[in-house]
Each structure stands twice: as structure tokens, then as C-alpha cells.
Amino acid sequence: MGRAANAGIVSAIVLHGGLACAYFKLPTIFVLFLLHLASCFLVLSVAIALRKPEIFGKDGEGDLPLWSRVFFWPLSAITYTSLFFFRRRRRAKECGTLTEVMPGILLGGYPNDRHAKQKVEELLSQQQDCGGGSNEVGEKTTPKYLGLTVIDVTAELTGIRKYAGATSFQYLNLPCFDGERPSVKAMKIAAKIVARARESSHLIVVHCTFGVGRSTTFLLAALMWMKKSSNWEDLYSDIKTKRAVVRLNKEYKAALNAFVQEMKL
């Protein structure tokens, strides 16, 4: 059973609960809450079925409009609660919100916590020797990373755009529903942006909500694009040794295989 059907079933159950509460004359505010929650899940079900992650109205800057925040607040509450408990799992704690899966590339979940921000800013502050002799030990240094590129593949969360030390900053949102297959077009866009960011010596952050499936899928597509390789399985194994919580469901695997076929890698 797909996630669209699951959301539809939840909507029906909550709706019946709301009607039952109305029948038994429970407080009106409780009835209205259940009816609103049912409508949220109904809209979500239809959007997933139609593959329309843009339903949340997230713009190119990563901002959610007021109407979206008001209407979808129950879903946001569920997402943040799930994220709170996910981060307290042992394996998730070991990995952290963001993991440097290869030099200059961070993969992970929603970077709204202090540790994630610190990790990004510490990497941005790193210096590298470029010769010439200008500091105390006779070495001339320059920033290791000349900027920051963030690829956000969430549809439901506000983009994080404030990082100290990012002299050049690029943010890209490619909305995708959790657990659903991303489009090859979106994966190709992400791949090109990552490749361009590497050429520009940018630190790269690819994130979704939990740092498990969506972000991993997009990063794998980018790595295949840059390496001209169709073997995403080996790349996935390498990433999993660095970030143990990553996991690909059948939809993500199908998306990667479709990417390989269309890109003729």
C-alpha cells in the first residue's frame, strides 16, 4: 500500500473520529481540530498521488507562505515530533544531524540544531596552505572552502539559510515527498549544482528531514554524474560506512536506476 493510500486512510479514520465526537457532543474545538487534521491528510494524500510536493508552497528561498504554515500546522507538528524522537535513537546520535561522507560534502537531516550549524561553520572556517610564507610558521593560508551550497530536498520544512563564514552562498530547494520517488529532472538539477559547487570549491550540504533516504538518493545521483559511473550500489555502501542510518527503499532505488538509464551512465 502506497503512502498516498496510507494518508487517505488516516484522513478517513480521523474524519470518522471527528464526526463521532460531534455526535457525542464533545467540545467543539476538539471536533474542529479533528476535522482540520482529516482535511490535512486528505490534501496530502491527493498531492502524493499526483506527485505534487509543491503543495506546501515552498518558494525558491526555502520559505513557506503563511497560508501553508496555518493550514498544515498539524503535519508540521507531527514532523517535528518525529524528528525529535529520531534524533534520540542511538544510531542517529552517533551519526549526528550532518555527516561528512566525503571531503567537502555533508549529508544529513534538517540542519536546524546547534550542532549542525557549528559543524558547517567550523568547516567553512578551515584554512589551507597555499605557500608564500605569511603566518607565524611561514605559511600563507587561504580559506579551504570559498562558499557554501545547500541542497534542500524537503517539501514541508523551511529552508535553513543563515551560516556564519559563508562568503558565497547558494541555496536550492528540490521538493520531494518522504519515501516517494524523486523525478529524474530534479536529480539531474541537483547533480549539476553539486558538480558546479565542487568546481567552485564550495562546501556542500545535501539534506532532507531525517538524513536517511531522500538526501541520500539525490547525493548518489550527483556522485554518479561526477564520476560518470552507473554503480550507485558501491557509492551507497561507501556512504553507509560514514552514515549508518541511511537507507534506500524501492522507490529511491527505482529513481536511481531511472537516472542511470536516462543519463546513459
Backbone as CSV, one residue per row, in Angstrom:
resi,resn,N_x,N_y,N_z,CA_x,CA_y,CA_z,C_x,C_y,C_z
1,MET,0.843,-1.195,0.000,0.000,0.000,0.000,0.879,1.246,0.000
2,GLY,0.592,2.189,-0.914,1.409,3.376,-1.040,1.144,4.398,0.041
3,ARG,2.015,5.386,0.102,1.879,6.427,1.117,0.659,7.303,0.868
4,ALA,0.272,7.464,-0.401,-0.937,8.234,-0.693,-2.154,7.546,-0.090
5,ALA,-2.213,6.224,-0.257,-3.326,5.461,0.318,-3.289,5.512,1.841
6,ASN,-2.093,5.412,2.403,-1.961,5.482,3.866,-2.492,6.809,4.408
7,ALA,-2.098,7.905,3.736,-2.567,9.225,4.169,-4.078,9.335,4.025
8,GLY,-4.622,8.734,2.952,-6.067,8.750,2.749,-6.804,7.986,3.835
9,ILE,-6.244,6.847,4.231,-6.857,6.043,5.295,-6.838,6.798,6.621
10,VAL,-5.698,7.430,6.918,-5.610,8.226,8.149,-6.654,9.338,8.133
11,SER,-6.813,9.984,6.965,-7.803,11.049,6.835,-9.205,10.534,7.138
12,ALA,-9.533,9.367,6.590,-10.869,8.792,6.805,-11.095,8.438,8.274
13,ILE,-10.068,7.860,8.903,-10.191,7.479,10.317,-10.393,8.709,11.197
14,VAL,-9.570,9.732,10.948,-9.673,10.960,11.754,-11.016,11.646,11.520
15,LEU,-11.476,11.635,10.258,-12.774,12.237,9.941,-13.900,11.547,10.708
16,HIS,-13.889,10.222,10.707,-14.912,9.484,11.443,-14.816,9.768,12.947
17,GLY,-13.581,9.915,13.423,-13.405,10.259,14.832,-14.007,11.613,15.154
18,GLY,-13.797,12.574,14.247,-14.361,13.905,14.444,-15.879,13.894,14.432
19,LEU,-16.457,13.126,13.503,-17.916,13.029,13.430,-18.487,12.346,14.669
20,ALA,-17.759,11.342,15.162,-18.201,10.657,16.382,-18.176,11.610,17.573
21,CYS,-17.123,12.424,17.635,-17.023,13.407,18.726,-18.166,14.416,18.655
22,ALA,-18.519,14.811,17.417,-19.637,15.744,17.244,-20.949,15.097,17.678
23,TYR,-21.112,13.831,17.339,-22.339,13.099,17.695,-22.506,13.012,19.209
24,PHE,-21.388,12.777,19.894,-21.454,12.643,21.350,-21.295,13.986,22.076
25,LYS,-21.370,15.078,21.263,-21.361,16.436,21.823,-20.115,16.749,22.657
26,LEU,-18.969,16.313,22.167,-17.709,16.676,22.805,-17.384,18.131,22.454
27,PRO,-16.428,18.757,23.148,-16.123,20.176,22.895,-15.903,20.477,21.415
28,THR,-16.484,21.572,20.962,-16.423,21.951,19.545,-14.995,22.108,19.053
29,ILE,-14.134,22.676,19.884,-12.747,22.901,19.456,-12.047,21.582,19.147
30,PHE,-12.381,20.536,19.885,-11.792,19.220,19.647,-12.296,18.645,18.329
31,VAL,-13.593,18.824,18.077,-14.186,18.352,16.820,-13.558,19.073,15.632
32,LEU,-13.421,20.399,15.745,-12.835,21.187,14.655,-11.386,20.793,14.395
33,PHE,-10.649,20.504,15.457,-9.263,20.073,15.289,-9.194,18.776,14.490
34,LEU,-10.032,17.806,14.830,-10.019,16.521,14.127,-10.435,16.684,12.667
35,LEU,-11.421,17.527,12.417,-11.847,17.764,11.035,-10.741,18.445,10.236
36,HIS,-10.051,19.380,10.874,-8.933,20.050,10.195,-7.800,19.068,9.915
37,LEU,-7.493,18.221,10.883,-6.446,17.218,10.699,-6.811,16.265,9.570
38,ALA,-8.076,15.875,9.496,-8.534,14.990,8.420,-8.354,15.655,7.059
39,SER,-8.660,16.952,6.984,-8.501,17.671,5.712,-7.034,17.769,5.316
40,CYS,-6.138,17.929,6.291,-4.697,17.983,6.005,-4.224,16.676,5.373
41,PHE,-4.617,15.567,5.972,-4.202,14.275,5.449,-4.844,13.983,4.095
42,LEU,-6.063,14.469,3.880,-6.712,14.278,2.583,-5.954,15.023,1.489
43,VAL,-5.615,16.282,1.755,-4.847,17.075,0.783,-3.490,16.431,0.530
44,LEU,-2.842,15.962,1.598,-1.547,15.303,1.461,-1.667,14.046,0.612
45,SER,-2.716,13.270,0.826,-2.934,12.043,0.065,-3.058,12.332,-1.425
46,VAL,-3.853,13.340,-1.762,-4.040,13.706,-3.171,-2.735,14.210,-3.772
47,ALA,-2.004,15.040,-3.023,-0.738,15.596,-3.518,0.288,14.495,-3.779
48,ILE,0.364,13.513,-2.875,1.300,12.401,-3.077,0.903,11.594,-4.301
49,ALA,-0.395,11.325,-4.444,-0.879,10.550,-5.588,-0.573,11.254,-6.905
50,LEU,-0.661,12.575,-6.912,-0.403,13.363,-8.124,1.063,13.760,-8.265
51,ARG,1.901,13.352,-7.294,3.326,13.709,-7.282,3.509,15.230,-7.348
52,LYS,2.866,15.908,-6.418,2.921,17.365,-6.362,3.450,17.836,-5.005
53,PRO,4.761,17.675,-4.760,5.318,18.133,-3.481,5.267,19.648,-3.321
54,GLU,4.961,20.348,-4.412,4.862,21.809,-4.352,3.621,22.267,-3.597
55,ILE,2.788,21.319,-3.151,1.536,21.644,-2.472,1.762,22.521,-1.244
56,PHE,2.949,22.414,-0.620,3.228,23.203,0.581,3.556,24.659,0.260
57,GLY,3.778,24.960,-1.012,4.019,26.343,-1.412,5.404,26.873,-1.107
58,LYS,6.349,25.992,-0.851,7.710,26.419,-0.519,8.344,27.117,-1.717
59,ASP,8.916,28.298,-1.492,9.478,29.055,-2.609,10.967,28.774,-2.787
60,GLY,11.562,29.443,-3.758,12.960,29.215,-4.083,13.930,29.615,-2.994
61,GLU,13.472,30.429,-2.052,14.301,30.835,-0.922,14.138,29.899,0.274
62,GLY,13.270,28.902,0.121,13.047,27.945,1.205,11.990,28.370,2.200
63,ASP,11.276,29.458,1.905,10.257,29.957,2.830,8.889,29.342,2.534
64,LEU,8.142,29.078,3.597,6.769,28.600,3.473,5.820,29.774,3.683
65,PRO,4.828,29.946,2.811,3.895,31.068,2.976,3.033,30.899,4.224
66,LEU,2.442,31.991,4.666,1.638,31.972,5.888,0.478,30.990,5.794
67,TRP,-0.192,30.959,4.628,-1.347,30.060,4.498,-0.938,28.609,4.696
68,SER,0.262,28.259,4.209,0.754,26.888,4.349,1.064,26.565,5.807
69,ARG,1.690,27.508,6.496,2.014,27.300,7.909,0.742,27.118,8.739
70,VAL,-0.291,27.893,8.403,-1.545,27.819,9.154,-2.292,26.524,8.849
71,PHE,-2.435,26.217,7.564,-3.228,25.039,7.190,-2.541,23.736,7.575
72,PHE,-1.236,23.656,7.319,-0.529,22.394,7.531,0.137,22.287,8.903
73,TRP,-0.228,23.152,9.852,0.476,23.121,11.140,0.380,21.760,11.831
74,PRO,-0.727,21.003,11.721,-0.726,19.683,12.370,0.327,18.745,11.786
75,LEU,0.513,18.802,10.452,1.532,17.958,9.830,2.929,18.408,10.246
76,SER,3.124,19.721,10.373,4.422,20.230,10.832,4.713,19.756,12.247
77,ALA,3.681,19.770,13.089,3.858,19.312,14.471,4.247,17.840,14.507
78,ILE,3.620,17.043,13.651,3.944,15.611,13.577,5.379,15.420,13.094
79,THR,5.778,16.200,12.080,7.136,16.088,11.532,8.188,16.448,12.574
80,TYR,8.008,17.571,13.259,8.993,17.997,14.263,9.043,17.037,15.445
81,THR,7.902,16.467,15.810,7.883,15.484,16.897,8.633,14.222,16.485
82,SER,8.396,13.769,15.252,9.103,12.591,14.742,10.601,12.840,14.684
83,LEU,10.980,14.049,14.261,12.394,14.406,14.175,13.035,14.430,15.560
84,PHE,12.299,14.925,16.541,12.790,14.983,17.922,13.138,13.588,18.425
85,PHE,12.245,12.630,18.228,12.485,11.273,18.720,13.515,10.528,17.867
86,PHE,13.541,10.811,16.552,14.527,10.172,15.678,15.941,10.522,16.112
87,ARG,16.159,11.782,16.466,17.500,12.227,16.847,17.968,11.625,18.168
88,ARG,17.063,11.028,18.892,17.436,10.413,20.166,17.686,8.915,20.053
89,ARG,17.563,8.382,18.861,17.947,6.993,18.655,19.467,6.874,18.704
90,ARG,19.945,5.750,19.144,21.387,5.577,19.324,22.158,5.786,18.021
91,ARG,21.731,5.144,16.943,22.469,5.261,15.681,22.398,6.676,15.121
92,ALA,21.258,7.326,15.297,21.128,8.700,14.823,22.028,9.633,15.618
93,LYS,22.139,9.401,16.925,23.034,10.208,17.755,24.480,10.050,17.309
94,GLU,24.863,8.810,16.988,26.238,8.547,16.567,26.565,9.261,15.261
95,CYS,25.588,9.326,14.361,25.824,9.962,13.059,25.757,11.481,13.137
96,GLY,24.912,11.987,14.030,24.702,13.424,14.090,23.738,13.874,13.003
97,THR,23.346,15.137,13.064,22.418,15.657,12.057,23.059,15.656,10.683
98,LEU,24.311,16.087,10.602,25.052,16.114,9.338,26.313,15.274,9.459
99,THR,26.623,14.538,8.393,27.810,13.686,8.359,28.644,14.036,7.132
100,GLU,29.937,14.223,7.337,30.820,14.476,6.193,31.137,13.130,5.547
101,VAL,30.367,12.771,4.526,30.502,11.452,3.903,31.698,11.381,2.958
102,MET,32.175,12.531,2.532,33.434,12.647,1.792,33.902,14.083,1.940
103,PRO,35.181,14.341,1.721,35.692,15.692,1.962,34.872,16.778,1.267
104,GLY,34.358,17.692,2.060,33.625,18.819,1.498,32.166,18.563,1.195
105,ILE,31.661,17.368,1.511,30.248,17.061,1.255,29.598,16.539,2.532
106,LEU,28.609,17.285,3.007,27.857,16.902,4.200,26.489,16.377,3.793
107,LEU,26.124,15.232,4.344,24.830,14.611,4.073,24.080,14.468,5.385
108,GLY,22.786,14.743,5.378,22.077,14.559,6.638,20.652,15.046,6.640
109,GLY,20.172,15.311,7.870,18.798,15.728,8.075,18.669,17.230,8.227
110,TYR,17.503,17.639,8.663,17.174,19.056,8.779,18.158,19.754,9.719
111,PRO,18.979,20.674,9.193,20.067,21.263,9.997,19.630,22.451,10.843
112,ASN,18.603,22.249,11.648,18.096,23.349,12.469,18.620,23.315,13.898
113,ASP,19.495,22.352,14.206,20.032,22.281,15.563,21.413,22.929,15.640
114,ARG,21.823,23.231,16.846,23.080,23.965,17.073,24.291,23.197,16.566
115,HIS,24.313,21.884,16.759,25.480,21.091,16.373,25.680,21.074,14.856
116,ALA,24.580,21.008,14.111,24.683,21.017,12.651,25.251,22.343,12.161
117,LYS,24.748,23.428,12.721,25.230,24.753,12.324,26.705,24.915,12.664
118,GLN,27.099,24.454,13.847,28.501,24.551,14.255,29.397,23.754,13.316
119,LYS,28.934,22.573,12.912,29.741,21.733,12.032,29.998,22.429,10.705
120,VAL,28.945,23.014,10.143,29.090,23.731,8.874,30.033,24.916,9.037
121,GLU,29.850,25.691,10.083,30.657,26.895,10.273,32.110,26.571,10.594
122,GLU,32.361,25.464,11.292,33.742,25.042,11.559,34.453,24.668,10.262
123,LEU,33.750,23.959,9.385,34.360,23.589,8.105,34.607,24.818,7.242
124,LEU,33.678,25.766,7.273,33.852,26.990,6.490,35.032,27.822,6.982
125,SER,35.381,27.672,8.249,36.481,28.458,8.825,37.848,27.818,8.585
126,GLN,37.874,26.604,8.043,39.150,25.920,7.827,40.003,26.653,6.797
127,GLN,41.315,26.625,7.035,42.278,27.245,6.128,43.160,26.160,5.513
128,GLN,43.753,26.477,4.386,44.696,25.551,3.771,45.945,26.308,3.324
129,ASP,47.066,25.613,3.309,48.346,26.211,2.930,48.392,26.418,1.423
130,CYS,48.766,27.610,1.014,48.927,27.854,-0.423,50.323,28.390,-0.730
131,GLY,51.240,28.267,0.251,52.624,28.691,0.025,52.792,30.199,0.120
132,GLY,54.022,30.652,0.257,54.292,32.089,0.246,54.803,32.643,1.550
133,GLY,54.499,32.010,2.663,55.031,32.401,3.958,54.500,33.693,4.523
134,SER,53.307,33.634,5.126,52.762,34.866,5.686,52.321,34.747,7.136
135,ASN,52.200,33.541,7.668,51.758,33.435,9.057,52.915,33.087,9.971
136,GLU,52.627,32.740,11.219,53.663,32.544,12.227,54.628,31.422,11.872
137,VAL,54.157,30.436,11.139,55.041,29.318,10.774,55.527,29.446,9.337
138,GLY,55.402,30.634,8.786,55.930,30.870,7.455,55.096,30.313,6.333
139,GLU,53.801,30.142,6.556,52.936,29.604,5.519,51.833,30.602,5.193
140,LYS,51.554,30.728,3.929,50.441,31.562,3.503,49.200,30.684,3.419
141,THR,48.113,31.138,4.012,46.900,30.324,4.019,45.758,31.031,3.304
142,THR,44.796,30.248,2.896,43.598,30.747,2.235,42.431,29.875,2.677
143,PRO,41.216,30.381,2.653,40.082,29.545,3.059,40.011,28.257,2.238
144,LYS,39.769,27.161,2.916,39.660,25.870,2.229,38.427,25.837,1.333
145,TYR,37.350,26.448,1.827,36.106,26.494,1.052,35.758,27.947,0.757
146,LEU,35.465,28.224,-0.497,35.200,29.591,-0.926,33.724,29.951,-0.856
147,GLY,32.906,29.041,-0.377,31.477,29.311,-0.268,30.731,28.087,0.220
148,LEU,29.427,28.201,0.246,28.564,27.127,0.737,27.397,26.929,-0.217
149,THR,27.142,25.683,-0.573,25.981,25.324,-1.388,25.111,24.358,-0.597
150,VAL,23.845,24.718,-0.416,22.896,23.879,0.320,21.815,23.390,-0.635
151,ILE,21.649,22.075,-0.702,20.572,21.475,-1.491,19.574,20.863,-0.516
152,ASP,18.405,21.444,-0.480,17.341,21.061,0.449,16.268,20.319,-0.342
153,VAL,16.040,19.039,-0.035,15.060,18.260,-0.796,13.775,18.018,0.004
154,THR,13.567,18.796,1.068,12.311,18.693,1.808,11.247,19.549,1.130
155,ALA,10.007,19.117,1.272,8.888,19.908,0.761,8.181,20.638,1.884
156,GLU,8.350,20.119,3.105,7.499,20.519,4.219,8.173,21.384,5.274
157,LEU,9.486,21.647,5.133,10.219,22.385,6.159,10.846,23.654,5.583
158,THR,10.918,24.683,6.406,11.530,25.942,5.988,13.029,25.759,5.785
159,GLY,13.560,26.327,4.723,14.981,26.207,4.433,15.841,26.950,5.439
160,ILE,16.988,26.352,5.792,17.953,26.991,6.694,18.995,27.699,5.836
161,ARG,19.094,29.022,5.986,19.947,29.804,5.095,21.002,30.641,5.811
162,LYS,21.025,30.637,7.132,21.944,31.513,7.863,23.124,30.725,8.423
163,TYR,24.306,30.964,7.847,25.538,30.338,8.323,26.629,31.395,8.341
164,ALA,27.322,31.504,9.460,28.426,32.454,9.560,29.613,31.936,8.756
165,GLY,30.303,32.835,8.092,31.514,32.453,7.378,31.308,32.089,5.925
166,ALA,30.062,32.081,5.459,29.801,31.738,4.058,29.874,33.007,3.211
167,THR,31.040,33.262,2.623,31.209,34.471,1.817,30.403,34.395,0.526
168,SER,30.236,33.187,0.021,29.411,32.959,-1.162,28.415,31.865,-0.796
169,PHE,27.131,32.126,-1.006,26.112,31.175,-0.560,25.114,30.891,-1.672
170,GLN,24.822,29.606,-1.863,23.815,29.201,-2.840,22.860,28.213,-2.181
171,TYR,21.568,28.474,-2.315,20.547,27.585,-1.749,19.638,27.103,-2.868
172,LEU,19.374,25.807,-2.883,18.491,25.226,-3.896,17.509,24.290,-3.218
173,ASN,16.227,24.488,-3.476,15.201,23.580,-2.960,14.635,22.743,-4.096
174,LEU,14.713,21.428,-3.933,14.128,20.478,-4.874,13.155,19.613,-4.073
175,PRO,11.915,20.079,-3.895,10.974,19.393,-3.005,10.636,17.980,-3.447
176,CYS,10.605,17.096,-2.477,10.299,15.684,-2.728,9.596,15.136,-1.487
177,PHE,8.556,14.346,-1.690,7.875,13.721,-0.555,8.736,12.616,0.038
178,ASP,8.716,12.511,1.351,9.459,11.460,2.044,8.944,10.090,1.608
179,GLY,9.866,9.237,1.164,9.509,7.884,0.768,9.051,7.741,-0.661
180,GLU,8.840,8.847,-1.365,8.355,8.802,-2.738,9.491,9.017,-3.736
181,ARG,9.286,8.544,-4.945,10.325,8.601,-5.975,10.531,10.028,-6.493
182,PRO,11.741,10.560,-6.391,12.012,11.882,-6.969,12.109,11.781,-8.485
183,SER,11.899,12.878,-9.162,11.973,12.874,-10.624,13.423,12.885,-11.092
184,VAL,13.648,12.310,-12.258,14.985,12.319,-12.846,15.420,13.756,-13.125
185,LYS,14.465,14.597,-13.514,14.774,16.002,-13.792,15.352,16.689,-12.560
186,ALA,14.718,16.477,-11.400,15.205,17.089,-10.158,16.573,16.543,-9.779
187,MET,16.773,15.241,-9.966,18.062,14.627,-9.637,19.162,15.169,-10.546
188,LYS,18.827,15.409,-11.800,19.813,15.955,-12.742,20.200,17.379,-12.348
189,ILE,19.212,18.171,-11.933,19.498,19.539,-11.477,20.440,19.508,-10.282
190,ALA,20.132,18.631,-9.317,20.984,18.512,-8.126,22.396,18.100,-8.506
191,ALA,22.510,17.153,-9.432,23.824,16.667,-9.856,24.659,17.792,-10.462
192,LYS,24.042,18.601,-11.297,24.766,19.704,-11.937,25.192,20.756,-10.912
193,ILE,24.312,21.031,-9.945,24.637,22.023,-8.922,25.789,21.539,-8.050
194,VAL,25.764,20.263,-7.666,26.844,19.707,-6.848,28.163,19.748,-7.612
195,ALA,28.134,19.362,-8.886,29.356,19.376,-9.697,29.915,20.791,-9.816
196,ARG,29.028,21.750,-10.024,29.463,23.146,-10.147,30.017,23.665,-8.819
197,ALA,29.390,23.251,-7.727,29.853,23.679,-6.403,31.234,23.119,-6.102
198,ARG,31.481,21.879,-6.506,32.810,21.273,-6.306,33.864,22.038,-7.093
199,GLU,33.528,22.404,-8.309,34.466,23.154,-9.145,34.759,24.532,-8.551
200,SER,33.784,25.083,-7.828,33.938,26.412,-7.222,34.489,26.354,-5.806
201,SER,34.916,25.170,-5.370,35.461,24.962,-4.017,34.466,25.346,-2.926
202,HIS,33.209,24.998,-3.144,32.183,25.235,-2.140,32.049,24.027,-1.222
203,LEU,31.770,24.282,0.042,31.316,23.230,0.942,29.878,22.918,0.542
204,ILE,29.520,21.633,0.511,28.202,21.219,0.024,27.423,20.524,1.132
205,VAL,26.176,20.937,1.309,25.260,20.289,2.256,24.052,19.790,1.472
206,VAL,23.785,18.491,1.558,22.589,17.905,0.947,21.757,17.331,2.087
207,HIS,20.553,17.834,2.253,19.770,17.364,3.405,18.294,17.185,3.077
208,CYS,17.658,16.291,3.835,16.206,16.134,3.813,15.723,16.367,5.243
209,THR,14.773,15.582,5.727,14.297,15.774,7.100,15.107,14.965,8.100
210,PHE,15.280,13.677,7.796,15.968,12.777,8.724,17.381,12.402,8.267
211,GLY,17.706,12.679,7.012,19.026,12.296,6.511,19.135,10.811,6.280
212,VAL,18.047,10.202,5.824,18.017,8.754,5.615,17.908,8.393,4.136
213,GLY,16.837,8.826,3.471,16.578,8.368,2.114,16.626,9.409,1.020
214,ARG,15.842,10.476,1.163,15.758,11.466,0.086,17.103,12.104,-0.228
215,SER,17.759,12.612,0.792,19.046,13.285,0.575,20.086,12.314,0.032
216,THR,20.054,11.078,0.497,20.998,10.064,0.019,20.796,9.807,-1.465
217,THR,19.543,9.723,-1.889,19.229,9.470,-3.296,19.758,10.586,-4.189
218,PHE,19.523,11.819,-3.792,19.991,12.952,-4.597,21.517,13.015,-4.633
219,LEU,22.158,12.751,-3.512,23.615,12.791,-3.494,24.199,11.673,-4.348
220,LEU,23.608,10.493,-4.301,24.091,9.387,-5.135,23.988,9.739,-6.613
221,ALA,22.904,10.385,-7.001,22.761,10.808,-8.397,23.873,11.783,-8.775
222,ALA,24.180,12.710,-7.871,25.240,13.687,-8.133,26.601,13.014,-8.245
223,LEU,26.869,12.061,-7.376,28.159,11.365,-7.412,28.303,10.544,-8.684
224,MET,27.227,9.890,-9.112,27.285,9.139,-10.371,27.549,10.078,-11.537
225,TRP,26.914,11.238,-11.507,27.089,12.233,-12.571,28.545,12.689,-12.645
226,MET,29.135,12.989,-11.493,30.509,13.492,-11.464,31.528,12.407,-11.796
227,LYS,31.272,11.199,-11.337,32.216,10.098,-11.554,31.974,9.365,-12.866
228,LYS,30.874,9.730,-13.568,30.490,9.034,-14.806,30.370,7.532,-14.556
229,SER,29.725,7.213,-13.467,29.578,5.816,-13.061,28.102,5.482,-12.895
230,SER,27.732,4.258,-13.252,26.354,3.797,-13.080,26.205,2.906,-11.856
231,ASN,27.298,2.709,-11.133,27.290,1.782,-9.999,26.953,2.518,-8.703
232,TRP,25.666,2.796,-8.509,25.275,3.515,-7.298,25.359,2.623,-6.058
233,GLU,25.320,1.302,-6.261,25.379,0.391,-5.107,26.686,0.544,-4.330
234,ASP,27.813,0.613,-5.051,29.104,0.777,-4.368,29.203,2.145,-3.693
235,LEU,28.712,3.171,-4.366,28.724,4.511,-3.777,27.859,4.545,-2.519
236,TYR,26.736,3.851,-2.581,25.838,3.777,-1.424,26.514,3.071,-0.254
237,SER,27.227,1.996,-0.548,27.944,1.266,0.512,28.987,2.153,1.171
238,ASP,29.684,2.954,0.358,30.689,3.869,0.906,30.044,4.901,1.835
239,ILE,28.907,5.442,1.404,28.210,6.439,2.224,27.716,5.820,3.523
240,LYS,27.228,4.586,3.432,26.673,3.925,4.616,27.741,3.647,5.671
241,THR,28.987,3.478,5.247,30.056,3.287,6.238,30.294,4.564,7.044
242,LYS,29.953,5.717,6.447,30.129,7.002,7.128,28.865,7.413,7.904
243,ARG,27.717,7.122,7.304,26.434,7.499,7.933,25.537,6.262,7.963
244,ALA,25.557,5.580,9.086,24.927,4.258,9.184,23.409,4.279,9.060
245,VAL,22.769,5.429,9.291,21.304,5.455,9.281,20.712,5.564,7.877
246,VAL,21.536,5.773,6.850,20.976,5.923,5.508,20.323,4.616,5.062
247,ARG,19.258,4.763,4.296,18.537,3.593,3.808,17.755,3.981,2.557
248,LEU,17.740,3.086,1.582,17.005,3.327,0.344,15.840,2.350,0.233
249,ASN,14.637,2.870,0.036,13.502,1.987,-0.215,13.404,1.700,-1.712
250,LYS,12.412,0.948,-2.117,12.309,0.547,-3.524,12.068,1.745,-4.443
251,GLU,11.396,2.778,-3.934,11.150,3.965,-4.754,12.444,4.714,-5.041
252,TYR,13.288,4.854,-4.052,14.570,5.535,-4.244,15.479,4.741,-5.183
253,LYS,15.490,3.432,-5.026,16.308,2.583,-5.899,15.815,2.668,-7.342
254,ALA,14.499,2.675,-7.509,13.936,2.800,-8.855,14.303,4.144,-9.470
255,ALA,14.309,5.195,-8.659,14.681,6.525,-9.149,16.132,6.547,-9.612
256,LEU,17.011,5.910,-8.854,18.430,5.866,-9.228,18.631,5.070,-10.510
257,ASN,17.926,3.960,-10.648,18.033,3.162,-11.873,17.496,3.936,-13.075
258,ALA,16.415,4.689,-12.871,15.870,5.510,-13.950,16.848,6.615,-14.327
259,PHE,17.521,7.177,-13.334,18.526,8.214,-13.581,19.670,7.653,-14.420
260,VAL,20.127,6.462,-14.088,21.212,5.816,-14.831,20.804,5.608,-16.286
261,GLN,19.593,5.124,-16.499,19.134,4.842,-17.861,18.989,6.114,-18.684
262,GLU,18.401,7.141,-18.090,18.169,8.373,-18.839,19.458,9.139,-19.096
263,MET,20.363,9.112,-18.140,21.623,9.824,-18.307,22.646,9.024,-19.103
264,LYS,22.300,7.747,-19.375,23.191,6.855,-20.135,24.580,6.782,-19.504
265,LEU,24.599,6.566,-18.209,25.873,6.492,-17.486,26.508,5.115,-17.661
